[in-house]
Amino acid sequence: MKRMVTASVIAAAFVSWAAASENAGPFDKPIKLDVVALPKDELNPDAKPKITCSRYPAFMVKEVDLGEVGAEKLALLAADAPCERAGARERVIEDDTAGYLMGVRGGFVFFRAADGWNGGLPFVVYDAATGERLLDDSLDGDNFAAISSGKGELTLEFPRVYTASCSLYLEGTACARTITADTGLSPQRLPDCTAAYKAEIKRSPDHASEIEKLSSVIVYPVELAYAAGEAARNPMDGPTACRTPS
């Protein structure tokens, strides 16, 4: 039998995750932060276009923000590179998931999506030295519970937002098998999706049959360990929750 987790328990647990994140201070502080204002756009007078250059000992991350959704440019440069819109020898990050700089830990650079997806915040991690894309995922909230890093190794703890390929509400055991295989969660830890789907059906009763088929979104605490080019995700203790896509 699937375990029912109340919204209040989930909220309390995720508040504790947020508090842990705040105390851990998972990202490195830049040794210098340069902000250069850009000319105003007459067609978008409320925007405050700017270049933000976050300098770390071995490199710099540049973000050109024109006030639109998502930065116009994200790039990795030498630590002493000038903070200007077009730079020589810049390594531009061209990635649909990378909307803004999220933070840096050691030689790892985190970018977050410009918009959330299915109630989560997609993110992607790059190697600052090579410009290589290392991994991507989606977290619940806007920060990690903990980050640890070493040479070529990275470990993250966060509430993960996982979108299944099936409806746990409609397909039951068959979908549960898929989710447990993908996430490592035991069947006993899978959340009851009834309340989430019924709430959505109540909002749009004319589309009940379509809603029942929607892929289930599962939120659960995870440890993600990256090393030697491989990422492993292992579920941690804590509550799980079910959502419908949004």
C-alpha positions as CSV (number, residue, x, y, z in Angstrom):
1,M,0.0,0.0,0.0
2,K,1.3,3.4,-0.9
3,R,2.1,5.8,1.9
4,M,0.0,9.0,2.1
5,V,2.1,12.0,2.9
6,T,0.2,15.1,4.1
7,A,0.9,18.6,2.6
8,S,1.8,19.9,6.0
9,V,4.5,17.2,6.6
10,I,6.0,17.9,3.1
11,A,6.0,21.6,3.6
12,A,7.7,21.3,7.0
13,A,10.3,19.0,5.6
14,F,11.1,21.2,2.7
15,V,11.3,24.2,5.0
16,S,14.0,22.4,6.9
17,W,15.8,21.7,3.6
18,A,15.7,25.4,2.8
19,A,17.1,26.3,6.2
20,A,19.9,23.7,5.8
21,S,20.7,25.2,2.4
22,E,20.9,28.8,3.9
23,N,23.2,27.6,6.7
24,A,25.4,25.6,4.4
25,G,26.0,28.4,2.0
26,P,26.6,25.9,-0.8
27,F,28.0,28.3,-3.4
28,D,31.4,30.0,-3.4
29,K,31.4,33.8,-3.1
30,P,33.1,35.5,-6.0
31,I,36.3,37.4,-5.1
32,K,35.0,40.3,-7.1
33,L,31.7,41.2,-8.7
34,D,31.6,43.8,-11.5
35,V,28.3,45.2,-12.7
36,V,28.2,47.4,-15.8
37,A,25.0,49.2,-16.8
38,L,24.0,49.0,-20.5
39,P,22.0,51.7,-22.4
40,K,18.3,51.6,-21.9
41,D,16.0,50.1,-24.5
42,E,13.3,52.5,-25.6
43,L,11.0,49.6,-26.4
44,N,11.5,48.1,-22.9
45,P,11.9,51.2,-20.6
46,D,11.3,49.3,-17.3
47,A,14.2,46.9,-18.0
48,K,17.6,47.5,-16.4
49,P,20.1,46.0,-18.9
50,K,23.5,45.2,-17.4
51,I,26.5,43.0,-17.5
52,T,27.4,41.1,-14.4
53,C,30.9,39.6,-14.1
54,S,31.5,37.2,-11.2
55,R,35.2,36.7,-10.7
56,Y,36.7,33.6,-9.1
57,P,40.3,32.7,-8.6
58,A,40.7,30.7,-11.8
59,F,37.9,32.1,-14.1
60,M,35.1,34.6,-14.6
61,V,31.4,34.0,-15.4
62,K,29.8,36.7,-17.5
63,E,26.0,37.3,-17.7
64,V,24.5,39.8,-20.1
65,D,21.0,40.5,-19.0
66,L,18.8,42.8,-21.1
67,G,15.7,42.4,-18.9
68,E,14.1,39.8,-21.1
69,V,13.3,36.2,-20.0
70,G,16.7,34.6,-19.8
71,A,20.1,36.2,-20.2
72,E,21.2,37.3,-23.6
73,K,24.6,35.7,-23.0
74,L,26.3,33.5,-20.5
75,A,30.0,32.9,-20.9
76,L,33.2,31.7,-19.2
77,L,36.3,33.8,-19.4
78,A,39.7,34.2,-17.8
79,A,39.6,35.6,-14.2
80,D,41.1,38.9,-15.3
81,A,39.1,39.4,-18.5
82,P,37.4,42.8,-19.0
83,C,33.7,43.0,-18.1
84,E,32.3,43.9,-21.5
85,R,29.5,42.8,-23.7
86,A,31.6,41.1,-26.4
87,G,34.8,39.6,-25.1
88,A,37.8,37.9,-26.7
89,R,38.3,34.2,-26.0
90,E,35.0,33.8,-24.2
91,R,33.4,30.4,-24.0
92,V,29.7,31.1,-24.6
93,I,27.3,28.7,-22.9
94,E,24.6,27.8,-25.5
95,D,22.2,25.6,-23.6
96,D,18.4,25.7,-23.5
97,T,18.5,25.0,-19.8
98,A,20.9,27.8,-18.9
99,G,19.0,30.9,-18.4
100,Y,20.9,32.6,-15.6
101,L,24.0,32.0,-13.5
102,M,23.0,30.1,-10.3
103,G,26.3,29.9,-8.6
104,V,29.8,28.3,-8.5
105,R,31.3,25.6,-6.4
106,G,35.0,24.9,-7.0
107,G,35.5,24.3,-10.7
108,F,31.8,23.7,-11.3
109,V,29.5,26.3,-12.7
110,F,25.7,26.1,-12.1
111,F,23.2,27.7,-14.4
112,R,19.4,27.7,-13.8
113,A,16.6,27.8,-16.3
114,A,14.9,31.1,-17.0
115,D,11.5,29.5,-16.1
116,G,10.4,26.7,-13.8
117,W,9.0,23.5,-15.3
118,N,6.5,21.1,-13.6
119,G,6.9,23.0,-10.3
120,G,10.7,22.6,-10.3
121,L,13.7,24.6,-11.3
122,P,15.8,23.0,-14.0
123,F,19.5,23.4,-13.7
124,V,22.7,22.4,-15.5
125,V,26.3,22.1,-14.3
126,Y,29.4,22.9,-16.4
127,D,33.1,22.4,-16.0
128,A,34.7,25.8,-15.7
129,A,38.0,24.6,-17.1
130,T,36.8,22.9,-20.2
131,G,33.3,24.4,-20.8
132,E,31.9,20.8,-20.8
133,R,28.3,20.2,-19.8
134,L,28.4,17.7,-17.0
135,L,24.9,17.1,-15.8
136,D,21.4,18.5,-15.5
137,D,18.4,17.9,-13.2
138,S,15.5,19.8,-11.6
139,L,15.1,20.9,-7.9
140,D,12.2,21.9,-5.8
141,G,12.8,25.5,-4.5
142,D,15.7,27.7,-5.6
143,N,18.8,26.2,-3.8
144,F,20.5,23.1,-2.7
145,A,20.5,21.6,0.8
146,A,24.2,20.8,0.5
147,I,27.0,20.8,-2.1
148,S,30.5,19.3,-1.7
149,S,33.1,19.2,-4.4
150,G,36.7,18.1,-5.1
151,K,38.8,17.6,-8.1
152,G,36.5,16.3,-10.8
153,E,33.9,15.2,-8.1
154,L,30.7,16.8,-7.1
155,T,27.9,15.8,-4.6
156,L,24.6,17.5,-4.4
157,E,21.7,17.1,-1.9
158,F,18.3,18.5,-2.9
159,P,14.6,17.8,-3.3
160,R,14.4,16.5,-6.8
161,V,11.5,17.1,-9.2
162,Y,11.3,14.0,-11.4
163,T,8.7,13.8,-14.3
164,A,7.7,10.2,-15.0
165,S,6.8,8.8,-18.4
166,C,3.5,7.5,-17.1
167,S,0.6,8.3,-14.8
168,L,0.9,6.8,-11.4
169,Y,-2.7,7.7,-10.8
170,L,-4.1,5.9,-13.9
171,E,-1.6,3.1,-14.5
172,G,-0.9,2.1,-10.9
173,T,1.5,-0.8,-10.5
174,A,2.9,-0.7,-14.0
175,C,3.8,3.0,-13.6
176,A,5.2,2.4,-10.1
177,R,7.6,-0.2,-11.6
178,T,8.9,2.4,-14.1
179,I,9.3,5.1,-11.4
180,T,11.1,2.8,-8.9
181,A,13.5,1.7,-11.7
182,D,14.2,5.3,-12.7
183,T,14.6,6.8,-9.2
184,G,15.6,4.0,-6.9
185,L,12.6,4.8,-4.6
186,S,11.1,1.7,-3.1
187,P,7.4,1.0,-3.9
188,Q,6.6,1.8,-0.3
189,R,7.9,5.4,-0.6
190,L,6.0,6.3,-3.7
191,P,3.4,9.0,-2.9
192,D,-0.3,8.6,-3.3
193,C,-1.2,10.7,-6.4
194,T,-5.0,10.6,-5.9
195,A,-5.3,14.0,-4.3
196,A,-3.2,15.8,-6.9
197,Y,-5.1,14.3,-9.8
198,K,-8.5,14.8,-8.3
199,A,-7.8,18.4,-7.5
200,E,-6.8,19.0,-11.2
201,I,-9.9,17.1,-12.4
202,K,-12.1,19.2,-10.1
203,R,-10.6,22.4,-11.7
204,S,-11.2,21.1,-15.3
205,P,-13.9,18.4,-15.1
206,D,-14.5,18.5,-18.9
207,H,-10.9,17.2,-19.4
208,A,-10.9,14.5,-16.8
209,S,-9.9,11.7,-19.1
210,E,-6.9,13.7,-20.4
211,I,-5.8,14.7,-16.9
212,E,-5.8,11.1,-15.7
213,K,-3.2,10.3,-18.4
214,L,-0.9,13.1,-17.5
215,S,2.6,12.1,-16.5
216,S,3.1,12.1,-12.7
217,V,5.6,14.5,-11.2
218,I,7.4,13.1,-8.2
219,V,9.3,15.2,-5.6
220,Y,11.8,13.3,-3.4
221,P,15.1,14.0,-1.6
222,V,18.1,12.8,-3.5
223,E,21.9,12.7,-3.4
224,L,23.4,13.2,-6.8
225,A,27.1,12.2,-7.0
226,Y,29.2,13.1,-10.1
227,A,32.6,11.5,-10.7
228,A,34.6,10.3,-13.7
229,G,32.0,11.6,-16.1
230,E,29.2,9.6,-14.5
231,A,26.3,10.9,-12.4
232,A,24.5,8.6,-9.8
233,R,21.3,9.6,-8.1
234,N,20.4,7.9,-4.8
235,P,17.2,8.7,-2.9
236,M,17.6,9.9,0.7
237,D,15.3,9.7,3.7
238,G,12.5,12.2,3.7
239,P,9.0,12.7,2.4
240,T,7.9,12.3,-1.2
241,A,5.1,14.1,-3.0
242,C,3.1,13.8,-6.2
243,R,2.0,16.6,-8.6
244,T,0.5,16.9,-12.0
245,P,2.5,18.7,-14.7
246,S,2.4,22.5,-14.8
